[in-house]
Amino acid sequence: MELRYRGEVVGRFEAEMVVNGAILVEVRAGESLEHLEEQIIVRHLKLARMRVGLIINFGPARMSYRRVII
């Protein structure tokens, strides 16, 4: 995804998955979902001008997820 400021490309980041152009999905494989992951997806949502994100963690015990809405 291209990041634009005043119409000019100032950077790029690669989203792991975007669903229907409206939901940004981040996939993790850690022990648990930390506050840092939530901060990262909020930043990515703002940069992508999206409102809904989903963090999916395929950790060692079981899958967990967190929905983030800004």
C-alpha positions as CSV (number, residue, x, y, z in Angstrom):
1,M,0.0,0.0,0.0
2,E,1.3,3.5,-0.8
3,L,1.3,6.1,1.9
4,R,0.5,9.5,0.6
5,Y,0.8,13.0,2.1
6,R,-0.7,15.9,0.3
7,G,-1.0,13.8,-2.8
8,E,2.7,12.6,-2.9
9,V,3.9,9.1,-2.1
10,V,6.0,9.2,1.1
11,G,6.3,5.5,1.8
12,R,4.9,2.0,1.4
13,F,3.9,-0.9,3.6
14,E,2.7,-4.3,2.8
15,A,-0.5,-5.4,4.4
16,E,-0.7,-9.1,5.2
17,M,-4.3,-9.2,4.0
18,V,-7.1,-6.8,3.1
19,V,-10.7,-8.1,3.0
20,N,-13.2,-6.4,0.7
21,G,-11.0,-3.3,0.7
22,A,-12.4,-2.5,4.2
23,I,-10.8,-4.8,6.8
24,L,-7.0,-4.9,7.4
25,V,-5.8,-8.3,8.8
26,E,-2.5,-8.8,10.7
27,V,-1.3,-12.3,11.4
28,R,0.9,-13.2,14.3
29,A,2.4,-16.3,15.9
30,G,3.4,-15.3,19.4
31,E,2.6,-16.3,23.0
32,S,-0.2,-13.8,23.3
33,L,-1.5,-10.6,21.8
34,E,0.4,-7.6,23.3
35,H,-0.6,-4.0,23.4
36,L,2.2,-3.3,20.9
37,E,0.4,-5.3,18.2
38,E,-2.7,-3.2,18.7
39,Q,-0.7,0.0,18.4
40,I,0.8,-1.2,15.1
41,I,-2.5,-2.1,13.5
42,V,-4.0,1.2,14.6
43,R,-1.1,3.0,12.9
44,H,-1.6,0.9,9.8
45,L,-5.3,1.5,9.8
46,K,-4.8,5.3,10.0
47,L,-2.2,5.2,7.2
48,A,-4.5,3.1,5.0
49,R,-7.5,5.2,5.8
50,M,-9.4,2.2,7.0
51,R,-11.5,1.8,10.2
52,V,-11.6,-2.0,11.0
53,G,-8.7,-4.2,11.7
54,L,-8.3,-7.8,12.9
55,I,-5.2,-9.3,14.6
56,I,-5.1,-13.1,14.4
57,N,-2.6,-14.9,16.7
58,F,-1.7,-18.5,15.9
59,G,0.1,-19.0,19.2
60,P,1.3,-22.3,20.7
61,A,-1.8,-22.9,22.8
62,R,-4.7,-21.9,20.6
63,M,-5.7,-19.3,18.1
64,S,-6.9,-16.0,19.4
65,Y,-8.0,-12.7,17.8
66,R,-8.7,-9.1,18.5
67,R,-10.9,-6.8,16.5
68,V,-9.7,-3.1,16.4
69,I,-12.0,-0.3,15.3
70,I,-10.8,3.3,15.0
